[in-house]
Amino acid sequence: MSKPIKIEMFYTLTCPNCKVLEQMLKALLPSYEGSFEFKKVLAGSPMGYIRTLKLGIHSVPTLLIDGKIEFRGVPTREQLIDKLNNYTKSINYERN
């Protein structure tokens, strides 16, 4: 199996929408059987702050998949599933 694709969620401690997105990801990702590696990045931490500046992130939650900003804010469940499926299709294509 190839290396899992990194998913990074930039968040803050007081962001209610960040909790919604995190719960959605935790509910969906197990069905992808290790295709993704989920990591949370605290936007207010020193390293998180530097990364937000470099990536041009001005609001949370912001979701990066494979190093690319895919969502700013909370997507619908369907939008998130479609995006994750697009990434897993590209993995399957690369394996063939």
Phi and psi in radians as a Rosetta constraint file:
Dihedral C 1 N 2 CA 2 C 2 CIRCULARHARMONIC -1.314 0.35
Dihedral N 2 CA 2 C 2 N 3 CIRCULARHARMONIC 2.965 0.35
Dihedral C 2 N 3 CA 3 C 3 CIRCULARHARMONIC -1.092 0.35
Dihedral N 3 CA 3 C 3 N 4 CIRCULARHARMONIC 2.444 0.35
Dihedral C 3 N 4 CA 4 C 4 CIRCULARHARMONIC -1.148 0.35
Dihedral N 4 CA 4 C 4 N 5 CIRCULARHARMONIC 2.597 0.35
Dihedral C 4 N 5 CA 5 C 5 CIRCULARHARMONIC -1.392 0.35
Dihedral N 5 CA 5 C 5 N 6 CIRCULARHARMONIC 2.355 0.35
Dihedral C 5 N 6 CA 6 C 6 CIRCULARHARMONIC -1.397 0.35
Dihedral N 6 CA 6 C 6 N 7 CIRCULARHARMONIC 2.311 0.35
Dihedral C 6 N 7 CA 7 C 7 CIRCULARHARMONIC -2.045 0.35
Dihedral N 7 CA 7 C 7 N 8 CIRCULARHARMONIC 2.167 0.35
Dihedral C 7 N 8 CA 8 C 8 CIRCULARHARMONIC -2.096 0.35
Dihedral N 8 CA 8 C 8 N 9 CIRCULARHARMONIC 2.269 0.35
Dihedral C 8 N 9 CA 9 C 9 CIRCULARHARMONIC -1.972 0.35
Dihedral N 9 CA 9 C 9 N 10 CIRCULARHARMONIC 2.032 0.35
Dihedral C 9 N 10 CA 10 C 10 CIRCULARHARMONIC -1.482 0.35
Dihedral N 10 CA 10 C 10 N 11 CIRCULARHARMONIC 2.289 0.35
Dihedral C 10 N 11 CA 11 C 11 CIRCULARHARMONIC -2.537 0.35
Dihedral N 11 CA 11 C 11 N 12 CIRCULARHARMONIC 2.951 0.35
Dihedral C 11 N 12 CA 12 C 12 CIRCULARHARMONIC -2.212 0.35
Dihedral N 12 CA 12 C 12 N 13 CIRCULARHARMONIC 2.839 0.35
Dihedral C 12 N 13 CA 13 C 13 CIRCULARHARMONIC -1.192 0.35
Dihedral N 13 CA 13 C 13 N 14 CIRCULARHARMONIC -0.471 0.35
Dihedral C 13 N 14 CA 14 C 14 CIRCULARHARMONIC -1.742 0.35
Dihedral N 14 CA 14 C 14 N 15 CIRCULARHARMONIC 0.130 0.35
Dihedral C 14 N 15 CA 15 C 15 CIRCULARHARMONIC -1.515 0.35
Dihedral N 15 CA 15 C 15 N 16 CIRCULARHARMONIC 1.942 0.35
Dihedral C 15 N 16 CA 16 C 16 CIRCULARHARMONIC -1.214 0.35
Dihedral N 16 CA 16 C 16 N 17 CIRCULARHARMONIC -0.592 0.35
Dihedral C 16 N 17 CA 17 C 17 CIRCULARHARMONIC -1.189 0.35
Dihedral N 17 CA 17 C 17 N 18 CIRCULARHARMONIC -0.491 0.35
Dihedral C 17 N 18 CA 18 C 18 CIRCULARHARMONIC -1.107 0.35
Dihedral N 18 CA 18 C 18 N 19 CIRCULARHARMONIC -0.690 0.35
Dihedral C 18 N 19 CA 19 C 19 CIRCULARHARMONIC -1.156 0.35
Dihedral N 19 CA 19 C 19 N 20 CIRCULARHARMONIC -0.657 0.35
Dihedral C 19 N 20 CA 20 C 20 CIRCULARHARMONIC -1.106 0.35
Dihedral N 20 CA 20 C 20 N 21 CIRCULARHARMONIC -0.824 0.35
Dihedral C 20 N 21 CA 21 C 21 CIRCULARHARMONIC -1.139 0.35
Dihedral N 21 CA 21 C 21 N 22 CIRCULARHARMONIC -0.720 0.35
Dihedral C 21 N 22 CA 22 C 22 CIRCULARHARMONIC -1.063 0.35
Dihedral N 22 CA 22 C 22 N 23 CIRCULARHARMONIC -0.775 0.35
Dihedral C 22 N 23 CA 23 C 23 CIRCULARHARMONIC -1.103 0.35
Dihedral N 23 CA 23 C 23 N 24 CIRCULARHARMONIC -0.691 0.35
Dihedral C 23 N 24 CA 24 C 24 CIRCULARHARMONIC -1.095 0.35
Dihedral N 24 CA 24 C 24 N 25 CIRCULARHARMONIC -0.783 0.35
Dihedral C 24 N 25 CA 25 C 25 CIRCULARHARMONIC -1.124 0.35
Dihedral N 25 CA 25 C 25 N 26 CIRCULARHARMONIC -0.767 0.35
Dihedral C 25 N 26 CA 26 C 26 CIRCULARHARMONIC -1.131 0.35
Dihedral N 26 CA 26 C 26 N 27 CIRCULARHARMONIC -0.485 0.35
Dihedral C 26 N 27 CA 27 C 27 CIRCULARHARMONIC -1.363 0.35
Dihedral N 27 CA 27 C 27 N 28 CIRCULARHARMONIC -0.607 0.35
Dihedral C 27 N 28 CA 28 C 28 CIRCULARHARMONIC -1.555 0.35
Dihedral N 28 CA 28 C 28 N 29 CIRCULARHARMONIC -0.670 0.35
Dihedral C 28 N 29 CA 29 C 29 CIRCULARHARMONIC -1.062 0.35
Dihedral N 29 CA 29 C 29 N 30 CIRCULARHARMONIC -0.626 0.35
Dihedral C 29 N 30 CA 30 C 30 CIRCULARHARMONIC -1.017 0.35
Dihedral N 30 CA 30 C 30 N 31 CIRCULARHARMONIC -0.489 0.35
Dihedral C 30 N 31 CA 31 C 31 CIRCULARHARMONIC -1.262 0.35
Dihedral N 31 CA 31 C 31 N 32 CIRCULARHARMONIC -0.189 0.35
Dihedral C 31 N 32 CA 32 C 32 CIRCULARHARMONIC -1.649 0.35
Dihedral N 32 CA 32 C 32 N 33 CIRCULARHARMONIC 0.120 0.35
Dihedral C 32 N 33 CA 33 C 33 CIRCULARHARMONIC 0.820 0.35
Dihedral N 33 CA 33 C 33 N 34 CIRCULARHARMONIC 0.948 0.35
Dihedral C 33 N 34 CA 34 C 34 CIRCULARHARMONIC 1.409 0.35
Dihedral N 34 CA 34 C 34 N 35 CIRCULARHARMONIC 0.175 0.35
Dihedral C 34 N 35 CA 35 C 35 CIRCULARHARMONIC -1.250 0.35
Dihedral N 35 CA 35 C 35 N 36 CIRCULARHARMONIC -0.372 0.35
Dihedral C 35 N 36 CA 36 C 36 CIRCULARHARMONIC -2.187 0.35
Dihedral N 36 CA 36 C 36 N 37 CIRCULARHARMONIC 2.594 0.35
Dihedral C 36 N 37 CA 37 C 37 CIRCULARHARMONIC -2.039 0.35
Dihedral N 37 CA 37 C 37 N 38 CIRCULARHARMONIC 2.038 0.35
Dihedral C 37 N 38 CA 38 C 38 CIRCULARHARMONIC -1.684 0.35
Dihedral N 38 CA 38 C 38 N 39 CIRCULARHARMONIC 2.315 0.35
Dihedral C 38 N 39 CA 39 C 39 CIRCULARHARMONIC -2.434 0.35
Dihedral N 39 CA 39 C 39 N 40 CIRCULARHARMONIC 2.377 0.35
Dihedral C 39 N 40 CA 40 C 40 CIRCULARHARMONIC -1.710 0.35
Dihedral N 40 CA 40 C 40 N 41 CIRCULARHARMONIC 2.439 0.35
Dihedral C 40 N 41 CA 41 C 41 CIRCULARHARMONIC -2.158 0.35
Dihedral N 41 CA 41 C 41 N 42 CIRCULARHARMONIC 2.040 0.35
Dihedral C 41 N 42 CA 42 C 42 CIRCULARHARMONIC -1.285 0.35
Dihedral N 42 CA 42 C 42 N 43 CIRCULARHARMONIC 1.955 0.35
Dihedral C 42 N 43 CA 43 C 43 CIRCULARHARMONIC -1.096 0.35
Dihedral N 43 CA 43 C 43 N 44 CIRCULARHARMONIC -0.452 0.35
Dihedral C 43 N 44 CA 44 C 44 CIRCULARHARMONIC -1.528 0.35
Dihedral N 44 CA 44 C 44 N 45 CIRCULARHARMONIC -0.108 0.35
Dihedral C 44 N 45 CA 45 C 45 CIRCULARHARMONIC -1.323 0.35
Dihedral N 45 CA 45 C 45 N 46 CIRCULARHARMONIC 2.789 0.35
Dihedral C 45 N 46 CA 46 C 46 CIRCULARHARMONIC -0.953 0.35
Dihedral N 46 CA 46 C 46 N 47 CIRCULARHARMONIC -0.841 0.35
Dihedral C 46 N 47 CA 47 C 47 CIRCULARHARMONIC -1.222 0.35
Dihedral N 47 CA 47 C 47 N 48 CIRCULARHARMONIC -0.684 0.35
Dihedral C 47 N 48 CA 48 C 48 CIRCULARHARMONIC -1.103 0.35
Dihedral N 48 CA 48 C 48 N 49 CIRCULARHARMONIC -0.697 0.35
Dihedral C 48 N 49 CA 49 C 49 CIRCULARHARMONIC -1.102 0.35
Dihedral N 49 CA 49 C 49 N 50 CIRCULARHARMONIC -0.775 0.35
Dihedral C 49 N 50 CA 50 C 50 CIRCULARHARMONIC -1.076 0.35
Dihedral N 50 CA 50 C 50 N 51 CIRCULARHARMONIC -0.750 0.35
Dihedral C 50 N 51 CA 51 C 51 CIRCULARHARMONIC -1.154 0.35
Dihedral N 51 CA 51 C 51 N 52 CIRCULARHARMONIC -0.660 0.35
Dihedral C 51 N 52 CA 52 C 52 CIRCULARHARMONIC -1.108 0.35
Dihedral N 52 CA 52 C 52 N 53 CIRCULARHARMONIC -0.662 0.35
Dihedral C 52 N 53 CA 53 C 53 CIRCULARHARMONIC -1.140 0.35
Dihedral N 53 CA 53 C 53 N 54 CIRCULARHARMONIC -0.788 0.35
Dihedral C 53 N 54 CA 54 C 54 CIRCULARHARMONIC -1.137 0.35
Dihedral N 54 CA 54 C 54 N 55 CIRCULARHARMONIC -0.626 0.35
Dihedral C 54 N 55 CA 55 C 55 CIRCULARHARMONIC -1.590 0.35
Dihedral N 55 CA 55 C 55 N 56 CIRCULARHARMONIC -0.146 0.35
Dihedral C 55 N 56 CA 56 C 56 CIRCULARHARMONIC 1.311 0.35
Dihedral N 56 CA 56 C 56 N 57 CIRCULARHARMONIC 0.580 0.35
Dihedral C 56 N 57 CA 57 C 57 CIRCULARHARMONIC -1.556 0.35
Dihedral N 57 CA 57 C 57 N 58 CIRCULARHARMONIC 2.128 0.35
Dihedral C 57 N 58 CA 58 C 58 CIRCULARHARMONIC -2.057 0.35
Dihedral N 58 CA 58 C 58 N 59 CIRCULARHARMONIC -0.114 0.35
Dihedral C 58 N 59 CA 59 C 59 CIRCULARHARMONIC -2.530 0.35
Dihedral N 59 CA 59 C 59 N 60 CIRCULARHARMONIC 2.743 0.35
Dihedral C 59 N 60 CA 60 C 60 CIRCULARHARMONIC -2.186 0.35
Dihedral N 60 CA 60 C 60 N 61 CIRCULARHARMONIC 2.660 0.35
Dihedral C 60 N 61 CA 61 C 61 CIRCULARHARMONIC -1.330 0.35
Dihedral N 61 CA 61 C 61 N 62 CIRCULARHARMONIC 2.565 0.35
Dihedral C 61 N 62 CA 62 C 62 CIRCULARHARMONIC -2.184 0.35
Dihedral N 62 CA 62 C 62 N 63 CIRCULARHARMONIC 2.308 0.35
Dihedral C 62 N 63 CA 63 C 63 CIRCULARHARMONIC -1.985 0.35
Dihedral N 63 CA 63 C 63 N 64 CIRCULARHARMONIC 2.139 0.35
Dihedral C 63 N 64 CA 64 C 64 CIRCULARHARMONIC -1.823 0.35
Dihedral N 64 CA 64 C 64 N 65 CIRCULARHARMONIC 2.365 0.35
Dihedral C 64 N 65 CA 65 C 65 CIRCULARHARMONIC -2.171 0.35
Dihedral N 65 CA 65 C 65 N 66 CIRCULARHARMONIC 2.144 0.35
Dihedral C 65 N 66 CA 66 C 66 CIRCULARHARMONIC 0.966 0.35
Dihedral N 66 CA 66 C 66 N 67 CIRCULARHARMONIC 0.671 0.35
Dihedral C 66 N 67 CA 67 C 67 CIRCULARHARMONIC 1.427 0.35
Dihedral N 67 CA 67 C 67 N 68 CIRCULARHARMONIC 0.034 0.35
Dihedral C 67 N 68 CA 68 C 68 CIRCULARHARMONIC -1.992 0.35
Dihedral N 68 CA 68 C 68 N 69 CIRCULARHARMONIC 2.340 0.35
Dihedral C 68 N 69 CA 69 C 69 CIRCULARHARMONIC -1.191 0.35
Dihedral N 69 CA 69 C 69 N 70 CIRCULARHARMONIC 2.069 0.35
Dihedral C 69 N 70 CA 70 C 70 CIRCULARHARMONIC -1.868 0.35
Dihedral N 70 CA 70 C 70 N 71 CIRCULARHARMONIC -0.599 0.35
Dihedral C 70 N 71 CA 71 C 71 CIRCULARHARMONIC -2.454 0.35
Dihedral N 71 CA 71 C 71 N 72 CIRCULARHARMONIC 2.373 0.35
Dihedral C 71 N 72 CA 72 C 72 CIRCULARHARMONIC -1.996 0.35
Dihedral N 72 CA 72 C 72 N 73 CIRCULARHARMONIC 2.022 0.35
Dihedral C 72 N 73 CA 73 C 73 CIRCULARHARMONIC 1.676 0.35
Dihedral N 73 CA 73 C 73 N 74 CIRCULARHARMONIC -3.027 0.35
Dihedral C 73 N 74 CA 74 C 74 CIRCULARHARMONIC -1.641 0.35
Dihedral N 74 CA 74 C 74 N 75 CIRCULARHARMONIC 2.060 0.35
Dihedral C 74 N 75 CA 75 C 75 CIRCULARHARMONIC -1.331 0.35
Dihedral N 75 CA 75 C 75 N 76 CIRCULARHARMONIC 2.898 0.35
Dihedral C 75 N 76 CA 76 C 76 CIRCULARHARMONIC -1.243 0.35
Dihedral N 76 CA 76 C 76 N 77 CIRCULARHARMONIC 2.810 0.35
Dihedral C 76 N 77 CA 77 C 77 CIRCULARHARMONIC -1.003 0.35
Dihedral N 77 CA 77 C 77 N 78 CIRCULARHARMONIC -0.723 0.35
Dihedral C 77 N 78 CA 78 C 78 CIRCULARHARMONIC -1.126 0.35
Dihedral N 78 CA 78 C 78 N 79 CIRCULARHARMONIC -0.730 0.35
Dihedral C 78 N 79 CA 79 C 79 CIRCULARHARMONIC -1.080 0.35
Dihedral N 79 CA 79 C 79 N 80 CIRCULARHARMONIC -0.745 0.35
Dihedral C 79 N 80 CA 80 C 80 CIRCULARHARMONIC -1.141 0.35
Dihedral N 80 CA 80 C 80 N 81 CIRCULARHARMONIC -0.771 0.35
Dihedral C 80 N 81 CA 81 C 81 CIRCULARHARMONIC -1.077 0.35
Dihedral N 81 CA 81 C 81 N 82 CIRCULARHARMONIC -0.775 0.35
Dihedral C 81 N 82 CA 82 C 82 CIRCULARHARMONIC -1.034 0.35
Dihedral N 82 CA 82 C 82 N 83 CIRCULARHARMONIC -0.764 0.35
Dihedral C 82 N 83 CA 83 C 83 CIRCULARHARMONIC -1.151 0.35
Dihedral N 83 CA 83 C 83 N 84 CIRCULARHARMONIC -0.776 0.35
Dihedral C 83 N 84 CA 84 C 84 CIRCULARHARMONIC -1.106 0.35
Dihedral N 84 CA 84 C 84 N 85 CIRCULARHARMONIC -0.703 0.35
Dihedral C 84 N 85 CA 85 C 85 CIRCULARHARMONIC -1.105 0.35
Dihedral N 85 CA 85 C 85 N 86 CIRCULARHARMONIC -0.664 0.35
Dihedral C 85 N 86 CA 86 C 86 CIRCULARHARMONIC -1.067 0.35
Dihedral N 86 CA 86 C 86 N 87 CIRCULARHARMONIC -0.696 0.35
Dihedral C 86 N 87 CA 87 C 87 CIRCULARHARMONIC -1.227 0.35
Dihedral N 87 CA 87 C 87 N 88 CIRCULARHARMONIC -0.665 0.35
Dihedral C 87 N 88 CA 88 C 88 CIRCULARHARMONIC -1.262 0.35
Dihedral N 88 CA 88 C 88 N 89 CIRCULARHARMONIC -0.527 0.35
Dihedral C 88 N 89 CA 89 C 89 CIRCULARHARMONIC -1.108 0.35
Dihedral N 89 CA 89 C 89 N 90 CIRCULARHARMONIC -0.721 0.35
Dihedral C 89 N 90 CA 90 C 90 CIRCULARHARMONIC -1.168 0.35
Dihedral N 90 CA 90 C 90 N 91 CIRCULARHARMONIC -0.554 0.35
Dihedral C 90 N 91 CA 91 C 91 CIRCULARHARMONIC -1.162 0.35
Dihedral N 91 CA 91 C 91 N 92 CIRCULARHARMONIC -0.822 0.35
Dihedral C 91 N 92 CA 92 C 92 CIRCULARHARMONIC -1.092 0.35
Dihedral N 92 CA 92 C 92 N 93 CIRCULARHARMONIC -0.658 0.35
Dihedral C 92 N 93 CA 93 C 93 CIRCULARHARMONIC -1.135 0.35
Dihedral N 93 CA 93 C 93 N 94 CIRCULARHARMONIC -0.720 0.35
Dihedral C 93 N 94 CA 94 C 94 CIRCULARHARMONIC -1.157 0.35
Dihedral N 94 CA 94 C 94 N 95 CIRCULARHARMONIC -0.531 0.35
Dihedral C 94 N 95 CA 95 C 95 CIRCULARHARMONIC -1.278 0.35
Dihedral N 95 CA 95 C 95 N 96 CIRCULARHARMONIC -0.510 0.35
